[in-house]
């Protein structure tokens, strides 16, 4: 792997008495779409602000292309930010907004004009140059905010929940737009969001954060399919997190029933957390020695039915395209490869981190 | 539906009554007085009275002093409003301290300045005790400007602070992010965004300063006549209500013209007071 573009080493940040980031280490590669994902207060925005230069870390170092930039003010960093709620200059029209950074850098008039045209085309807002920001919709303003940042040709674009203020449909459109932009520009995106769907859709790499710690780092597939702890499993999508016991390699006991699984190396008779995604639960006819239960709730969700099944003292969340009416007796079966075994948190401290939202 | 709308319109009733009784009718009466002689015959003399040498001088001096106080207020208030904005929520005590004098009677405050500034007053007493040269500004235009600035400063601070506090931190951050240093950010972003606040503040200081007669009376020792003093004397000393009304109309036109001039800078109309 080549040398990272940005390196955070031992970053610690405290606001008043709250530890927001605790000894955070993170490397970001060139041309990567990396998402910092987590609930509010997990430290993701603070991390972004430290990279952008708007917040100073109490401890630790920040490297950009191998050089330490911890003390460099924001206006001298080779990165640009797209802020929450756009932060356009309301007294300037769209062209002037986009030209802001270029005028500061004293670029020629022709260069600025070409850049404005290019940027407006890139974000599909050709011909909007003379309008004022408040004449544009939220989605359009957000695209202008992106255009305003990228005309400066930053090596890294920082995006702080840029789609948070948009409605669902627009958010989905903008996700595709952002992926396209990233591919066209070939620059590094660091994206902050609390929306797990957004993170899964767009990222090359997701960093799941909670309480100032990195919980898990990996590709969207890894994060979704192989969550490393209960917090990640719970935060990324719906899941059934069940107390279980690893009887031996390849056998786990949950709700009093032994099921085959594909995990090894947990030891014998060890308590574990078992994660099963709702779409991986298969409902069958009741079986004599299997896990049986009763459907207690049913909601039609469009793509699938969402059901709750009371079985073995646990309420199972089940997504299925076939309908089992409320009150019907069903059996529950899960393929071995869809059972995800996780170690219980080792210490109470870790448990607090994992459980706290 | 009809009754609901009628009900809402009735709510405006008390205010309308107030406006008619205490603003519109007096304005009409003033207009009539201003354009008639004591016998009730039509005349332009009361209006033209402003052209006399003494009145013109007073008007120019009023414009000079009120303009000067407005500029000083702006220069004092802007940095303070910026500091208050930076402080965020913890600034309420300071805002309170600046607004506190407004709770005291305007006359009392001005008279207090008189006794502070007097030749044998408090300030000179302290200066003499310290063997420092005394300051001798009572009964000069400087004392009047001081009184105006002191009395009207809160009216500059509040609208400015309100306007600056509304500027999103991220808008300022965005300017830095795009390469602007502190000065560039101020000139290109903060200052233009605060124009509505500047206009409100300027209006709220300039208009009362232009028309005041109390401050010039007390701190100018009735040696310095502002246009406000001349109009006041027409009513209270000469009992010539017609001339007083005529001069008031001219002064009102000056105020309106200044406002129109100021509002040219206010594209959004956010700072409009009139």
Interface residues (C-beta under 8 A of the other chain):
Chain A: X52 X53 X54 X73 X74 X75 X76 X80 X81 X83 X84 X85 X87 X88 X89 X90 X91 X100 X101 X104 X105 X145 X148 X149 X152
Chain B: X168 X170 X171 X173 X174 X175 X176 X177 X178 X179 X180 X181 X184 X188 X189 X192 X193 X195
